[in-house]
Amino acid sequence: MSLLLGVNIDHVATLRQARYALLPDSPNAEPSPVDAAHDSIEGGADSITIHVRGDRRHMQDRDAKLIRAEIGVPINFEMGITEEMIALALELRPQFACLVPETREEVTTEGGLDVVGRRRETGDCIRRLQAAGIRVSLFIDPDLDQVKASAELGAEMVELHTGCFANAEGDAVETEVQRLADAARLGHSLGLQINAGHGINYGNLFRLFAVPHLTELNIGHSIVSRAMRVGMMEAVRQMKQLMATYPTGACD
């Protein structure tokens, strides 16, 4: 089984909103997240990740609905644990939902969901989504207690937050890789699918290959940034080509 790539296209919507946030119905509104999703698939994306935030800073509800209707690969719907987002998820019925922490002050998602501290509401959200046929992932820090709690609540997957790894320098890189590897081994032993995401790019990807049992990487900013130079299809193709060197058997 090869390592899968989920392409997060939120930043395509960020660029559009910089000019057209007040003109949502303008025929000139660009770039199109839907087009970016199609181009990502042409480049080899295995799934498309979108995050409709409570403040609608990038993806809008209409984007999510169009992407869900038009895209043939699985949709990974990142969402905060709120009644508003649960209702939207139940309307969209994406193949996957990834529960993430969300604050209005942050530029992007910083840190994992506190499953241990938010056990009751997280468990309730998981059950409601799963009852609608949606597989659930929890975006968590590589903390063993968070991994255990995720398995106990019945999530099918965890997405290990790789932000600390991506920002580490020197000896700290190996420390963060070890944390991720330990969390991956534990999660795998508990029956969880192990995904990873946040801050992964074309340069640090190979250091992440020391983490076993990875099934899917969710990557957005780096791919969208490279697409400014080479186009979306080629940016995705290049990332997939690099990911193909993930050690044989490490993702089984």
C-alpha positions as CSV (number, residue, x, y, z in Angstrom):
1,M,0.0,0.0,0.0
2,S,1.5,3.4,-1.0
3,L,1.4,6.5,1.1
4,L,-1.7,8.5,0.3
5,L,-1.8,12.3,-0.2
6,G,-4.7,14.5,0.9
7,V,-4.4,18.0,-0.6
8,N,-5.7,20.8,1.5
9,I,-7.0,23.6,-0.8
10,D,-8.0,26.1,1.9
11,H,-5.3,28.6,0.9
12,V,-6.7,28.8,-2.6
13,A,-9.8,30.2,-1.1
14,T,-7.7,32.5,1.1
15,L,-6.2,34.1,-2.0
16,R,-9.7,34.6,-3.5
17,Q,-11.1,36.0,-0.3
18,A,-8.3,38.6,-0.2
19,R,-10.0,40.3,-3.1
20,Y,-13.6,39.0,-3.3
21,A,-14.7,38.5,0.3
22,L,-17.3,41.2,-0.1
23,L,-18.2,40.1,-3.6
24,P,-19.0,36.4,-3.2
25,D,-21.1,36.2,-6.4
26,S,-18.8,38.2,-8.7
27,P,-18.2,36.4,-12.0
28,N,-14.6,37.6,-11.6
29,A,-14.0,35.8,-8.2
30,E,-10.8,33.8,-8.5
31,P,-9.0,31.5,-8.0
32,S,-11.5,28.8,-7.8
33,P,-11.1,26.1,-5.0
34,V,-13.2,23.8,-7.2
35,D,-10.7,24.1,-10.1
36,A,-7.9,23.6,-7.6
37,A,-9.5,20.4,-6.4
38,H,-9.8,19.1,-10.0
39,D,-6.2,20.0,-10.8
40,S,-5.0,18.3,-7.6
41,I,-6.8,15.1,-8.6
42,E,-5.2,15.3,-12.1
43,G,-1.8,15.6,-10.3
44,G,-2.5,12.5,-8.3
45,A,-4.2,13.6,-5.0
46,D,-6.0,10.7,-3.3
47,S,-8.4,13.0,-1.4
48,I,-9.2,16.7,-1.0
49,T,-9.2,18.4,2.4
50,I,-11.3,21.5,3.1
51,H,-11.9,23.4,6.4
52,V,-14.9,25.6,6.7
53,R,-14.1,27.8,9.8
54,G,-16.7,29.4,12.0
55,D,-15.5,32.9,10.8
56,R,-15.5,31.8,7.1
57,R,-12.0,33.3,6.6
58,H,-11.3,31.1,3.5
59,M,-13.6,28.2,2.5
60,Q,-17.3,29.2,2.3
61,D,-20.3,26.8,2.6
62,R,-20.9,27.1,-1.1
63,D,-17.4,26.0,-1.8
64,A,-17.8,22.9,0.3
65,K,-21.1,22.0,-1.4
66,L,-19.7,22.5,-4.9
67,I,-16.6,20.4,-4.1
68,R,-18.7,17.7,-2.5
69,A,-20.9,17.5,-5.6
70,E,-18.2,17.6,-8.2
71,I,-15.2,15.8,-6.8
72,G,-14.8,12.1,-7.4
73,V,-12.2,11.4,-4.7
74,P,-12.9,11.3,-1.0
75,I,-13.5,14.6,0.8
76,N,-11.8,15.2,4.2
77,F,-13.9,17.8,6.0
78,E,-11.9,19.5,8.8
79,M,-14.2,21.0,11.4
80,G,-14.5,22.5,14.8
81,I,-16.7,20.7,17.3
82,T,-19.7,23.1,17.1
83,E,-23.4,22.5,16.4
84,E,-23.0,24.7,13.3
85,M,-20.2,22.6,11.8
86,I,-21.8,19.3,12.8
87,A,-25.0,20.4,11.0
88,L,-22.9,21.3,7.9
89,A,-21.1,18.0,8.0
90,L,-24.4,16.1,8.2
91,E,-25.6,18.0,5.2
92,L,-22.4,17.4,3.2
93,R,-21.9,13.8,4.1
94,P,-18.2,13.8,3.3
95,Q,-16.4,10.5,3.4
96,F,-14.2,11.7,6.3
97,A,-14.4,14.4,8.9
98,C,-11.3,15.5,10.9
99,L,-12.1,17.2,14.2
100,V,-9.7,20.0,14.9
101,P,-9.4,22.8,17.6
102,E,-10.4,26.2,16.3
103,T,-9.9,29.7,17.7
104,R,-10.5,33.0,15.9
105,E,-7.1,34.4,16.9
106,E,-5.0,31.8,15.2
107,V,-3.7,32.2,11.6
108,T,-4.0,28.5,11.0
109,T,-4.7,25.5,13.3
110,E,-2.0,25.5,16.0
111,G,-1.8,22.4,18.2
112,G,-3.9,19.3,18.4
113,L,-7.4,18.8,19.8
114,D,-7.5,18.1,23.5
115,V,-9.4,14.9,23.3
116,V,-8.6,14.1,27.0
117,G,-9.9,17.4,28.2
118,R,-12.9,17.5,25.8
119,R,-13.7,13.9,26.0
120,R,-17.5,14.1,26.4
121,E,-18.2,16.6,23.5
122,T,-15.7,14.9,21.3
123,G,-17.3,11.5,21.9
124,D,-20.7,12.9,21.2
125,C,-19.6,14.5,17.9
126,I,-17.9,11.2,16.8
127,R,-21.0,9.2,17.4
128,R,-23.3,11.7,15.5
129,L,-21.0,11.8,12.5
130,Q,-20.5,8.0,12.4
131,A,-24.2,7.4,12.6
132,A,-24.4,9.3,9.3
133,G,-21.7,7.1,7.7
134,I,-18.9,9.5,8.1
135,R,-15.5,8.2,9.2
136,V,-13.9,10.3,11.9
137,S,-10.3,11.4,12.4
138,L,-9.0,13.4,15.3
139,F,-6.2,16.0,14.8
140,I,-4.0,15.5,17.9
141,D,-0.5,16.2,19.1
142,P,1.7,13.1,19.2
143,D,0.9,12.6,22.9
144,L,0.3,9.0,24.1
145,D,-2.6,10.0,26.3
146,Q,-4.3,11.7,23.4
147,V,-3.8,8.7,21.2
148,K,-5.3,6.4,23.8
149,A,-8.3,8.6,24.4
150,S,-8.9,8.8,20.6
151,A,-9.0,5.0,20.4
152,E,-11.3,4.7,23.5
153,L,-13.8,7.2,21.9
154,G,-14.0,5.0,18.8
155,A,-12.4,7.3,16.2
156,E,-11.3,5.4,13.1
157,M,-8.2,7.6,12.5
158,V,-5.9,10.1,14.1
159,E,-4.0,12.8,12.2
160,L,-0.8,13.5,14.1
161,H,0.0,17.2,14.3
162,T,3.5,17.6,12.7
163,G,3.8,21.3,13.4
164,C,6.4,21.0,16.1
165,F,8.4,18.6,13.9
166,A,8.2,21.1,11.0
167,N,9.4,24.0,13.2
168,A,12.1,22.1,15.0
169,E,15.8,22.7,14.3
170,G,19.0,20.8,15.2
171,D,18.7,18.0,17.7
172,A,15.1,18.9,18.3
173,V,14.1,17.4,15.0
174,E,15.0,13.9,16.1
175,T,13.1,14.4,19.4
176,E,10.0,15.4,17.5
177,V,10.4,12.5,15.0
178,Q,10.6,10.1,18.0
179,R,7.4,11.6,19.5
180,L,5.6,11.0,16.3
181,A,7.0,7.5,15.9
182,D,5.9,6.5,19.4
183,A,2.4,7.9,18.9
184,A,2.1,6.2,15.5
185,R,3.2,2.8,16.9
186,L,0.7,3.1,19.8
187,G,-2.1,4.2,17.6
188,H,-1.5,1.4,15.1
189,S,-1.5,-1.1,18.0
190,L,-4.9,0.2,19.1
191,G,-6.4,-0.2,15.6
192,L,-6.2,3.5,14.5
193,Q,-5.4,4.6,11.0
194,I,-2.4,6.9,11.3
195,N,-2.4,10.1,9.2
196,A,-0.2,13.2,9.7
197,G,-0.3,16.8,8.7
198,H,0.7,20.4,9.3
199,G,3.9,22.1,8.1
200,I,5.0,19.2,5.9
201,N,6.9,20.4,2.8
202,Y,9.1,19.2,0.0
203,G,12.2,19.6,2.1
204,N,11.2,18.1,5.5
205,L,9.1,15.2,4.1
206,F,12.0,12.7,4.1
207,R,12.7,13.2,7.8
208,L,9.1,12.1,8.4
209,F,9.7,8.8,6.8
210,A,11.2,7.5,10.1
211,V,7.6,7.5,11.4
212,P,6.1,4.0,10.9
213,H,2.5,3.1,10.0
214,L,1.6,6.3,8.1
215,T,-1.4,5.9,5.8
216,E,-2.0,9.5,4.6
217,L,-0.3,12.9,4.7
218,N,-2.5,16.0,4.5
219,I,-0.6,18.8,2.9
220,G,-1.8,22.2,1.9
221,H,0.3,25.4,2.2
222,S,3.5,24.0,0.7
223,I,1.7,22.5,-2.3
224,V,-0.3,25.7,-3.0
225,S,2.9,27.8,-2.6
226,R,4.7,25.6,-5.1
227,A,1.7,25.9,-7.4
228,M,2.5,29.6,-7.8
229,R,5.6,28.5,-9.7
230,V,4.7,25.3,-11.4
231,G,0.9,25.0,-11.4
232,M,-1.3,22.9,-9.1
233,M,-1.1,19.7,-11.1
234,E,2.6,19.7,-11.2
235,A,3.0,20.7,-7.6
236,V,0.9,17.7,-6.5
237,R,2.6,15.4,-8.9
238,Q,6.0,16.4,-7.4
239,M,4.8,15.7,-3.9
240,K,3.4,12.4,-4.8
241,Q,6.6,11.4,-6.5
242,L,8.6,12.2,-3.3
243,M,6.1,10.3,-1.1
244,A,6.5,7.2,-3.3
245,T,9.8,6.7,-1.6
246,Y,8.2,6.1,1.8
247,P,9.8,2.8,3.0
248,T,8.1,-0.3,1.7
249,G,6.0,-1.9,4.4
250,A,6.2,1.1,6.7
251,C,2.6,2.2,5.9
252,D,1.1,-1.3,6.3
